[in-house]
Amino acid sequence: MARAKELLDSSSGSHERRDAKGSHGAPRRRLAGCLVFLMLMAIVTAFAWKPVGVRWRQFRARELLGRRDEAAALQHLRAALRYDPDNEETLLLLARTHRRMGNLERVGRLLTRAEDLGGDRGRIERERRLVLAQCGELREVEGHLADMLIHAGEDGPDICEAFVQGYFANLRINEALQLLEVWQESYPHDPQPLFMRAYLFQGMNHPAEAIELYRKGLGMAPHKTTMRRRLAAVLLEAGRLDDAEAELLLCARRMPEDAETWYLLARCIHARGDVEEARRRLDKSLQLDPDHLDARRLKGQLDLERGKLDEALAELEQVVQRRPYDILAREALGRALRAMGRPEEAKAHFDFVTQAEESIARMNRLLRESLRKPHEAEVRYQIGTILFRYGPPDDAAKWMRAALQLDPEHVGAHRALAAYFRQRDEAAKAAFHLQQALLHEPPP
């Protein structure tokens, strides 16, 4: 009996030890199982989150594009591209965003990549047409405009904007105004047609109309600080210094790194007669953008007013070297040279200013004539010829292209563009236009 009891006690103890061991092992097994489960869930979530994250970024980008906040949309689309570099929808939205921002050289590559990945061919073709329209290449795409508007869907504002820009580029003002009216009636909550009409009236030297339209647009989209800066520029030109300064100070708070805003503030303060404060604002502009040539010209003019002839000469010579058509810089440089006792050098600049003013007066008459004759290629060629001598070469080239839109065989426009592209070291384009000029030149 004693032996049996001993055996029973021994057996009971071993069971207790096994139970105790089991009671410690079970939580460990459960913990290990939970960890494995959580790891699996993390892996599944990571794979599932990737397309969800891309779709969310695309959704936000569309929303921001609808509000015409292209810079913010671009950030979301770049993030989406990091998640999935081969997403054709992201590429299409990026192409649209860059087209709106004027980065046209990127659009073609994005559309080709989207096409290679099987993107929507209809949307890709539409974007390509809009690029051509926006560049002013209307002959190839204008015949599609009516059908594009009928089947616009959500793309109506983009279609209108691209073709309005094309009409602007070709100075077809009546067509631009008609399309702007359709755009505004069809999309009354879109501020962009108001801004574009304002820009048109600003260019046509109708400041009252431009100011009213900019204000209406900003009432709908107060976040469009670039448009507010344009409004300030019109107010400044109209002599409304208090209003201009108020708008510019708001721009400076919202875009403190924008050199153009500080330059315009300097001009505004200079117009009040405060040269020292204007100089401080100008220093801020040049600190942000040392190559801001308008700011450098104003700095030279201020140095000239303060009697600092050497400093004025250095600034103005830099501007004239890089922008020889700048009438204000040439006139100020002439005054600086005359004050330094160098009358012969000064005379060359004064003569240029006199000739430029006469030519620009003629160009303004031609501009009015071009409005009356929207299909006259020769008028556009003559405007381009004047601008190649007394204006920005890129603007002159636009007028030559506009002439070729109306008359693809215009020899003078082809020769002018051949010279323009030769100076820019774009040999293929220069050769093309020279070939076209030789092909269409009349026999002697």
C-alpha positions in Angstrom: 0.0 0.0 0.0 2.8 2.4 0.9 4.5 1.5 -2.4 1.2 2.2 -4.3 0.7 5.5 -2.5 4.3 6.5 -3.4 3.7 5.6 -7.1 0.5 7.6 -7.1 2.2 10.6 -5.5 5.0 10.4 -8.1 2.5 10.2 -11.0 0.5 13.1 -9.6 3.7 15.2 -9.4 4.7 14.5 -12.9 1.3 15.5 -14.2 1.5 18.7 -12.2 4.9 19.4 -13.7 3.6 18.7 -17.2 0.5 20.9 -16.6 2.8 23.7 -15.3 5.0 23.4 -18.3 2.0 23.3 -20.6 0.5 26.4 -18.9 3.7 28.4 -19.7 4.0 27.1 -23.2 0.4 27.9 -24.4 0.7 31.7 -24.1 4.0 31.5 -26.0 2.4 29.6 -28.8 -0.5 32.0 -28.9 1.9 35.0 -28.9 3.9 33.5 -31.8 0.7 32.8 -33.7 -0.4 36.4 -33.2 2.9 37.7 -34.4 2.8 35.6 -37.5 -0.8 36.8 -38.2 0.2 40.4 -37.7 3.2 40.0 -40.0 0.9 38.5 -42.7 -1.6 41.3 -42.2 1.2 43.9 -42.6 2.3 42.3 -45.8 -1.2 42.1 -47.2 -1.9 45.7 -46.1 1.3 46.9 -47.7 0.3 45.3 -51.0 -3.3 46.5 -50.7 -2.3 50.1 -49.7 -0.2 50.7 -52.8 -3.1 50.9 -55.3 -5.3 52.6 -52.7 -2.6 55.2 -52.1 -2.3 55.8 -55.9 -6.0 56.1 -56.4 -6.3 58.6 -53.5 -3.4 60.7 -54.9 -5.1 60.7 -58.3 -8.4 61.7 -56.7 -6.8 64.6 -54.9 -5.0 65.7 -58.0 -8.3 65.8 -60.0 -9.9 67.8 -57.2 -7.0 70.3 -57.2 -7.0 70.6 -61.0 -10.7 71.4 -60.8 -9.7 74.2 -58.4 -6.9 75.2 -60.8 -4.2 74.6 -58.2 -1.8 72.9 -60.6 1.3 73.2 -58.3 -0.5 71.2 -55.5 -1.9 68.7 -58.0 1.7 68.1 -59.3 2.9 67.2 -55.8 0.2 64.5 -55.4 0.9 63.1 -58.9 4.6 62.9 -58.3 3.9 60.9 -55.1 1.5 58.6 -57.0 4.3 58.0 -59.6 6.7 57.0 -56.8 4.1 54.4 -55.7 3.5 53.1 -59.2 5.8 54.4 -62.0 3.8 52.6 -64.7 0.3 53.8 -63.9 -1.2 55.2 -67.2 -3.8 57.3 -65.3 -1.2 59.1 -63.3 0.8 59.7 -66.5 -2.2 61.2 -68.2 -3.0 63.5 -65.3 0.7 64.5 -65.2 0.6 65.4 -68.9 -2.5 67.5 -68.4 -1.0 69.3 -65.4 2.3 70.0 -67.2 0.4 71.3 -70.2 -1.6 73.7 -68.1 1.6 74.9 -66.5 3.2 75.5 -69.9 5.8 72.7 -69.5 5.0 71.4 -73.0 8.3 69.7 -73.6 7.4 67.1 -70.9 3.9 66.5 -72.2 4.9 64.5 -75.3 7.1 62.1 -73.4 4.4 61.4 -70.7 1.7 60.8 -73.4 3.9 58.4 -75.3 4.7 56.5 -72.1 1.0 56.3 -71.2 0.2 55.1 -74.8 2.9 52.4 -74.5 1.3 51.2 -71.3 -2.1 50.9 -72.9 -3.7 54.2 -71.8 -6.9 55.5 -73.1 -6.2 56.4 -76.8 -9.0 58.9 -77.0 -7.8 60.9 -74.0 -4.2 60.7 -75.3 -5.2 62.0 -78.7 -7.2 64.8 -77.1 -4.2 66.0 -75.0 -2.1 66.0 -78.1 -4.6 68.1 -79.9 -4.7 70.5 -77.0 -1.0 70.9 -77.0 -1.1 71.9 -80.7 -3.9 74.3 -80.0 -2.2 75.8 -77.0 1.0 76.4 -79.1 -1.0 78.2 -81.8 -0.8 75.3 -84.3 -4.5 75.7 -85.1 -4.5 74.5 -88.8 -4.1 70.9 -87.7 -6.7 70.9 -84.9 -9.3 73.7 -85.3 -11.5 71.5 -87.5 -12.0 69.2 -84.4 -13.0 71.9 -82.0 -16.8 71.7 -82.4 -16.8 67.9 -82.0 -14.4 68.1 -79.0 -16.8 70.6 -77.3 -19.9 68.4 -78.0 -18.2 65.4 -76.5 -16.2 67.4 -73.9 -17.4 65.7 -70.7 -15.4 67.1 -67.8 -12.7 68.4 -70.2 -14.7 71.4 -71.5 -12.7 74.0 -69.6 -9.3 72.5 -70.7 -10.5 72.5 -74.4 -11.7 76.1 -74.2 -8.5 77.3 -72.5 -6.1 75.6 -75.0 -8.0 77.0 -78.0 -8.3 80.5 -76.5 -4.5 80.5 -76.0 -4.1 79.4 -79.6 -6.3 82.2 -80.8 -4.3 84.7 -78.6 -1.1 83.4 -80.2 -2.5 84.1 -83.7 -4.1 87.4 -82.6 -7.6 86.1 -83.6 -9.3 88.2 -81.0 -12.8 87.8 -82.2 -12.7 84.0 -82.1 -11.0 84.2 -78.7 -13.7 86.4 -77.2 -16.5 84.2 -78.7 -15.0 81.1 -77.2 -14.4 82.8 -73.8 -18.1 83.8 -73.8 -19.1 80.1 -74.4 -16.7 79.0 -71.7 -18.0 81.4 -69.1 -21.6 80.6 -69.8 -21.0 76.8 -69.8 -18.9 76.9 -66.6 -20.0 79.9 -64.6 -18.0 78.8 -61.5 -14.7 78.6 -63.4 -12.6 81.8 -62.8 -10.2 81.1 -65.6 -12.2 82.7 -68.5 -12.4 85.9 -66.4 -8.6 85.9 -65.9 -8.0 85.2 -69.6 -10.3 88.1 -70.6 -8.5 90.3 -68.1 -5.1 89.3 -69.6 -6.4 90.1 -73.1 -7.6 93.6 -72.0 -4.4 94.2 -70.2 -2.4 93.5 -73.4 -4.8 95.7 -75.4 -4.1 98.6 -72.9 -7.7 98.7 -71.5 -6.8 98.8 -67.8 -10.3 99.5 -66.4 -11.8 96.4 -68.0 -8.7 94.3 -67.0 -8.9 95.5 -63.3 -12.7 94.7 -63.1 -12.2 91.2 -64.6 -9.2 90.3 -62.4 -11.2 91.4 -59.3 -14.2 89.2 -60.4 -11.9 86.2 -60.9 -10.2 86.7 -57.6 -13.5 86.9 -55.9 -14.1 83.3 -57.1 -10.5 82.1 -56.6 -8.7 84.3 -53.9 -5.9 81.7 -53.7 -4.7 82.6 -57.2 -1.8 84.8 -56.1 -0.2 85.0 -59.5 -3.4 86.6 -60.9 -3.4 89.0 -57.9 0.1 90.0 -58.9 -1.1 90.6 -62.5 -3.9 92.8 -61.1 -1.3 94.7 -59.1 0.8 95.3 -62.2 -2.2 96.8 -64.0 -3.1 99.0 -61.0 0.6 100.1 -60.9 0.5 101.0 -64.7 -2.8 102.9 -64.1 -1.2 105.0 -61.3 -3.3 103.5 -58.6 -0.4 103.2 -56.2 -2.3 102.6 -52.9 -4.4 99.8 -54.5 -1.3 98.3 -56.2 0.7 98.3 -53.0 -2.1 96.6 -51.0 -2.3 93.8 -53.5 1.4 93.4 -53.7 1.8 93.2 -49.9 -0.7 90.4 -49.8 1.2 88.6 -52.6 4.4 89.0 -50.7 2.9 87.3 -47.6 1.6 84.4 -49.7 4.6 84.2 -52.1 7.6 85.5 -50.1 10.1 83.9 -52.5 8.6 85.5 -55.6 11.2 87.9 -57.1 8.6 89.6 -59.4 6.4 90.6 -56.5 9.3 92.4 -54.7 10.4 94.0 -58.0 6.8 95.4 -58.5 6.8 96.6 -54.9 10.1 98.4 -55.5 8.5 100.1 -58.6 5.5 101.1 -56.6 7.5 102.7 -53.8 9.9 104.3 -56.3 6.8 105.9 -58.0 6.0 107.5 -54.6 9.5 109.0 -54.6 11.1 106.9 -51.8 14.3 105.8 -53.5 15.9 104.3 -50.4 13.0 102.1 -49.5 12.6 101.1 -53.2 16.2 100.0 -53.2 15.7 97.8 -50.1 12.7 96.0 -51.8 14.8 95.7 -55.0 17.7 94.1 -53.1 15.2 91.5 -51.9 14.1 90.8 -55.5 17.7 90.4 -56.7 18.6 88.2 -53.7 15.8 85.8 -54.8 16.7 86.0 -58.5 20.0 87.7 -59.5 19.1 87.3 -63.2 15.8 89.3 -62.9 16.7 91.8 -65.7 13.8 94.2 -65.0 15.0 94.5 -61.4 18.6 95.0 -62.5 17.5 97.8 -64.9 15.6 99.5 -62.1 18.6 99.2 -59.8 20.7 100.9 -62.5 18.1 103.7 -62.8 18.1 104.2 -59.0 21.9 104.3 -58.9 21.7 106.9 -61.7 19.3 109.0 -59.7 21.5 108.8 -56.6 24.5 109.9 -58.7 26.3 106.6 -58.4 27.4 106.6 -62.0 29.9 103.7 -61.9 27.3 101.4 -60.3 24.6 102.5 -62.7 26.9 101.9 -65.7 27.8 98.4 -64.5 24.1 97.4 -64.0 22.8 98.9 -67.2 25.5 97.6 -69.4 24.7 94.1 -68.2 21.1 94.5 -69.0 21.7 95.9 -72.5 24.3 93.2 -73.3 21.7 90.5 -72.6 18.6 92.4 -73.8 19.8 94.9 -76.4 16.2 95.8 -77.4 15.3 97.1 -73.9 14.4 100.8 -74.6 14.3 101.9 -71.0 17.7 100.4 -70.3 19.2 101.9 -73.4 17.9 105.3 -72.5 19.2 105.1 -68.9 22.6 103.9 -70.2 22.8 106.8 -72.6 22.1 109.2 -69.7 24.8 107.5 -67.6 27.4 107.7 -70.3 26.6 111.4 -71.0 26.9 112.2 -67.3 30.3 110.5 -67.4 31.5 112.7 -70.3 31.2 110.0 -73.0 28.8 111.7 -75.4 29.6 109.7 -78.6 28.8 106.4 -76.8 25.7 108.0 -75.3 24.5 109.1 -78.8 24.4 105.6 -80.1 21.9 104.6 -77.4 19.8 107.7 -77.8 19.6 107.1 -81.6 18.5 103.5 -80.9 15.7 104.7 -78.6 14.5 107.2 -81.2 14.4 104.6 -83.9 12.7 102.1 -81.6 10.0 104.5 -80.5 9.2 105.2 -84.2 9.1 101.5 -85.1 7.0 100.6 -82.1 4.5 103.4 -82.9 4.3 101.8 -86.4 3.9 98.3 -84.8 1.0 99.6 -82.7 -0.8 100.7 -85.9 -0.1 97.3 -87.4 -1.6 95.6 -84.3 -4.8 97.6 -84.8 -4.8 96.7 -88.4 -4.3 93.0 -87.6 -7.4 93.1 -85.5 -9.3 94.4 -88.5 -7.6 91.8 -90.8 -7.5 88.6 -88.8 -6.5 86.5 -91.8 -3.8 88.7 -93.2 -0.4 87.0 -92.9 1.7 89.9 -94.2 0.6 92.2 -91.3 1.8 89.6 -88.8 5.1 89.2 -90.7 5.7 93.0 -90.5 5.0 93.0 -86.7 7.4 90.1 -86.3 10.1 91.9 -88.3 9.8 95.0 -86.0 10.0 92.8 -82.9 13.2 91.0 -84.2 14.8 94.4 -84.1 13.2 96.1 -81.2 11.6 93.4 -79.0 12.1 90.0 -77.5 13.1 87.5 -80.2 10.8 84.8 -78.8 7.8 87.2 -79.3 9.0 88.0 -82.8 9.1 84.2 -83.6 5.5 83.8 -82.4 4.4 86.4 -84.9 6.3 84.7 -87.7 4.7 81.4 -86.8 1.3 83.1 -86.8 2.0 84.4 -90.3 2.8 80.8 -91.4 -0.4 79.6 -89.9 -2.2 81.8 -92.4 0.3 81.4 -95.3 2.5 78.3 -95.0 4.4 79.5 -98.0 5.4 82.9 -96.7 9.1 83.1 -97.7 10.0 86.1 -95.4 8.6 84.4 -92.4 10.5 81.1 -93.2 13.7 83.1 -93.6 13.2 85.0 -90.4 12.6 81.8 -88.5 15.6 80.1 -90.1 17.8 82.9 -88.7 16.1 82.7 -85.3 16.7 79.0 -84.9 20.3 79.3 -86.3 21.0 81.8 -83.4 19.6 79.3 -80.9 21.7 76.5 -82.3 18.6 74.5 -83.4 20.1 73.3 -86.7 17.3 71.0 -87.7 14.6 73.7 -87.4 16.8 76.3 -89.1 17.4 73.9 -92.0 13.6 73.1 -92.3 12.6 76.8 -92.6 15.5 77.6 -95.0 14.4 74.7 -97.2 10.8 76.0 -97.1 12.0 79.5 -98.0 14.0 78.2 -101.0 11.1 75.9 -102.1 8.6 78.7 -102.2 10.7 81.6 -103.3 9.4 83.0 -106.6 11.7 82.6 -109.6 13.9 85.6 -110.5 
